Amino acid sequence: MRAGDDRFVVKIEVFAAQDPAEITEEDLDQDHMEAVSQLLRDMEDADGGDVEPASRRLRYDLCPECRRRFLRDPLSKDTAQKFDFSEN
């Protein structure tokens, strides 16, 4: 790799957090197959346009300057607050 060809990879994974739950006797007695069947029916009925995926993986290739900006403000909080709207 030549000088100036440096690039950096940012990988982001977003997923629903789940706290570990204690399994109770009631949990063991439930018919989970019926619940799964209902979920599958609901998914088939949905048109898919409004449904967000449960998880998503993102990958970005950054140049050295973009890497510095990303590391300074990974969620772009500072950038979002700098908009200057006119009085129109």
PyRosetta script that sets phi, psi and omega in degrees:
from pyrosetta import init, pose_from_sequence

init()
pose = pose_from_sequence("MRAGDDRFVVKIEVFAAQDPAEITEEDLDQDHMEAVSQLLRDMEDADGGDVEPASRRLRYDLCPECRRRFLRDPLSKDTAQKFDFSEN")
pose.set_psi(1, 129.1)
pose.set_omega(1, 179.5)
pose.set_phi(2, -80.6)
pose.set_psi(2, 155.3)
pose.set_omega(2, 174.1)
pose.set_phi(3, -60.6)
pose.set_psi(3, 138.5)
pose.set_omega(3, -178.1)
pose.set_phi(4, 93.3)
pose.set_psi(4, -13.6)
pose.set_omega(4, 177.9)
pose.set_phi(5, -95.3)
pose.set_psi(5, 8.6)
pose.set_omega(5, -177.8)
pose.set_phi(6, -61.3)
pose.set_psi(6, 138.9)
pose.set_omega(6, 172.4)
pose.set_phi(7, -143.5)
pose.set_psi(7, 157.9)
pose.set_omega(7, -175.3)
pose.set_phi(8, -130.5)
pose.set_psi(8, 141.5)
pose.set_omega(8, -178.6)
pose.set_phi(9, -106.2)
pose.set_psi(9, 128.9)
pose.set_omega(9, 173.4)
pose.set_phi(10, -111.6)
pose.set_psi(10, 125.1)
pose.set_omega(10, 176.3)
pose.set_phi(11, -116.0)
pose.set_psi(11, 131.2)
pose.set_omega(11, -179.6)
pose.set_phi(12, -127.6)
pose.set_psi(12, 132.4)
pose.set_omega(12, 175.8)
pose.set_phi(13, -122.8)
pose.set_psi(13, 125.7)
pose.set_omega(13, -179.5)
pose.set_phi(14, -115.7)
pose.set_psi(14, 125.5)
pose.set_omega(14, -179.8)
pose.set_phi(15, -151.6)
pose.set_psi(15, 159.6)
pose.set_omega(15, -179.2)
pose.set_phi(16, -69.4)
pose.set_psi(16, 131.9)
pose.set_omega(16, 177.4)
pose.set_phi(17, -81.1)
pose.set_psi(17, 139.0)
pose.set_omega(17, 178.1)
pose.set_phi(18, -129.5)
pose.set_psi(18, 125.3)
pose.set_omega(18, 175.9)
pose.set_phi(19, -82.7)
pose.set_psi(19, 137.0)
pose.set_omega(19, 177.9)
pose.set_phi(20, -62.1)
pose.set_psi(20, 132.5)
pose.set_omega(20, -179.4)
pose.set_phi(21, -110.4)
pose.set_psi(21, 151.2)
pose.set_omega(21, 176.3)
pose.set_phi(22, -82.3)
pose.set_psi(22, 132.9)
pose.set_omega(22, 179.4)
pose.set_phi(23, -81.3)
pose.set_psi(23, 129.9)
pose.set_omega(23, -179.5)
pose.set_phi(24, -109.4)
pose.set_psi(24, 170.1)
pose.set_omega(24, 176.4)
pose.set_phi(25, -60.5)
pose.set_psi(25, -36.6)
pose.set_omega(25, 179.0)
pose.set_phi(26, -62.1)
pose.set_psi(26, -40.1)
pose.set_omega(26, 178.0)
pose.set_phi(27, -61.0)
pose.set_psi(27, -40.7)
pose.set_omega(27, -178.4)
pose.set_phi(28, -70.4)
pose.set_psi(28, -27.3)
pose.set_omega(28, -178.4)
pose.set_phi(29, -82.7)
pose.set_psi(29, -17.7)
pose.set_omega(29, -176.6)
pose.set_phi(30, -71.3)
pose.set_psi(30, 151.1)
pose.set_omega(30, 176.4)
pose.set_phi(31, -89.5)
pose.set_psi(31, 92.1)
pose.set_omega(31, -177.1)
pose.set_phi(32, -72.5)
pose.set_psi(32, -25.4)
pose.set_omega(32, 178.5)
pose.set_phi(33, -63.9)
pose.set_psi(33, -37.1)
pose.set_omega(33, 177.3)
pose.set_phi(34, -65.8)
pose.set_psi(34, -40.7)
pose.set_omega(34, 178.8)
pose.set_phi(35, -63.6)
pose.set_psi(35, -41.7)
pose.set_omega(35, 178.2)
pose.set_phi(36, -65.1)
pose.set_psi(36, -42.3)
pose.set_omega(36, 178.0)
pose.set_phi(37, -60.0)
pose.set_psi(37, -41.7)
pose.set_omega(37, 179.1)
pose.set_phi(38, -65.0)
pose.set_psi(38, -41.8)
pose.set_omega(38, 177.0)
pose.set_phi(39, -60.0)
pose.set_psi(39, -44.1)
pose.set_omega(39, 178.9)
pose.set_phi(40, -63.1)
pose.set_psi(40, -41.2)
pose.set_omega(40, 176.8)
pose.set_phi(41, -62.8)
pose.set_psi(41, -42.7)
pose.set_omega(41, 179.2)
pose.set_phi(42, -62.7)
pose.set_psi(42, -40.0)
pose.set_omega(42, 179.7)
pose.set_phi(43, -66.6)
pose.set_psi(43, -37.7)
pose.set_omega(43, 178.1)
pose.set_phi(44, -67.0)
pose.set_psi(44, -35.7)
pose.set_omega(44, -179.2)
pose.set_phi(45, -73.0)
pose.set_psi(45, -28.4)
pose.set_omega(45, -179.4)
pose.set_phi(46, -70.5)
pose.set_psi(46, 142.8)
pose.set_omega(46, 179.6)
pose.set_phi(47, -77.4)
pose.set_psi(47, -10.4)
pose.set_omega(47, 176.9)
pose.set_phi(48, 87.3)
pose.set_psi(48, -13.5)
pose.set_omega(48, -178.1)
pose.set_phi(49, -71.6)
pose.set_psi(49, -34.6)
pose.set_omega(49, -175.7)
pose.set_phi(50, -97.4)
pose.set_psi(50, -5.5)
pose.set_omega(50, -172.5)
pose.set_phi(51, -86.3)
pose.set_psi(51, 121.1)
pose.set_omega(51, 175.1)
pose.set_phi(52, -84.5)
pose.set_psi(52, 141.0)
pose.set_omega(52, 176.2)
pose.set_phi(53, -65.5)
pose.set_psi(53, 149.3)
pose.set_omega(53, -178.5)
pose.set_phi(54, -66.7)
pose.set_psi(54, -28.8)
pose.set_omega(54, 177.4)
pose.set_phi(55, -142.7)
pose.set_psi(55, 160.7)
pose.set_omega(55, -179.4)
pose.set_phi(56, -152.2)
pose.set_psi(56, 137.8)
pose.set_omega(56, 176.7)
pose.set_phi(57, -114.0)
pose.set_psi(57, 132.6)
pose.set_omega(57, -179.8)
pose.set_phi(58, -122.1)
pose.set_psi(58, 146.9)
pose.set_omega(58, 178.2)
pose.set_phi(59, -139.6)
pose.set_psi(59, 132.3)
pose.set_omega(59, 179.5)
pose.set_phi(60, -130.3)
pose.set_psi(60, 137.0)
pose.set_omega(60, 171.8)
pose.set_phi(61, -99.6)
pose.set_psi(61, 125.9)
pose.set_omega(61, -175.7)
pose.set_phi(62, -118.5)
pose.set_psi(62, 143.6)
pose.set_omega(62, 170.7)
pose.set_phi(63, -77.4)
pose.set_psi(63, 169.1)
pose.set_omega(63, -178.0)
pose.set_phi(64, -57.5)
pose.set_psi(64, -40.0)
pose.set_omega(64, -179.9)
pose.set_phi(65, -67.6)
pose.set_psi(65, -42.4)
pose.set_omega(65, 178.1)
pose.set_phi(66, -65.4)
pose.set_psi(66, -35.2)
pose.set_omega(66, 176.6)
pose.set_phi(67, -60.8)
pose.set_psi(67, -45.7)
pose.set_omega(67, 179.2)
pose.set_phi(68, -61.2)
pose.set_psi(68, -44.8)
pose.set_omega(68, 179.5)
pose.set_phi(69, -64.5)
pose.set_psi(69, -40.8)
pose.set_omega(69, 179.2)
pose.set_phi(70, -63.0)
pose.set_psi(70, -45.7)
pose.set_omega(70, -178.5)
pose.set_phi(71, -66.7)
pose.set_psi(71, -30.7)
pose.set_omega(71, 176.8)
pose.set_phi(72, -70.0)
pose.set_psi(72, -36.2)
pose.set_omega(72, -174.2)
pose.set_phi(73, -148.5)
pose.set_psi(73, 73.5)
pose.set_omega(73, -172.5)
pose.set_phi(74, -60.4)
pose.set_psi(74, -28.3)
pose.set_omega(74, -178.8)
pose.set_phi(75, -101.3)
pose.set_psi(75, 7.8)
pose.set_omega(75, 179.0)
pose.set_phi(76, 56.3)
pose.set_psi(76, 34.0)
pose.set_omega(76, 178.7)
pose.set_phi(77, -65.3)
pose.set_psi(77, -42.7)
pose.set_omega(77, -179.4)
pose.set_phi(78, -66.5)
pose.set_psi(78, -40.9)
pose.set_omega(78, -179.0)
pose.set_phi(79, -64.0)
pose.set_psi(79, -41.6)
pose.set_omega(79, -178.0)
pose.set_phi(80, -64.8)
pose.set_psi(80, -28.5)
pose.set_omega(80, -178.3)
pose.set_phi(81, -86.1)
pose.set_psi(81, -5.7)
pose.set_omega(81, -175.5)
pose.set_phi(82, -92.7)
pose.set_psi(82, 2.4)
pose.set_omega(82, 179.2)
pose.set_phi(83, -66.0)
pose.set_psi(83, 136.9)
pose.set_omega(83, 178.8)
pose.set_phi(84, -120.7)
pose.set_psi(84, 99.4)
pose.set_omega(84, -178.2)
pose.set_phi(85, -84.7)
pose.set_psi(85, 144.9)
pose.set_omega(85, 179.2)
pose.set_phi(86, -76.1)
pose.set_psi(86, 170.2)
pose.set_omega(86, -178.1)
pose.set_phi(87, -86.4)
pose.set_psi(87, 6.5)
pose.set_omega(87, -176.1)
pose.set_phi(88, -61.3)
pose.dump_pdb("model.pdb")
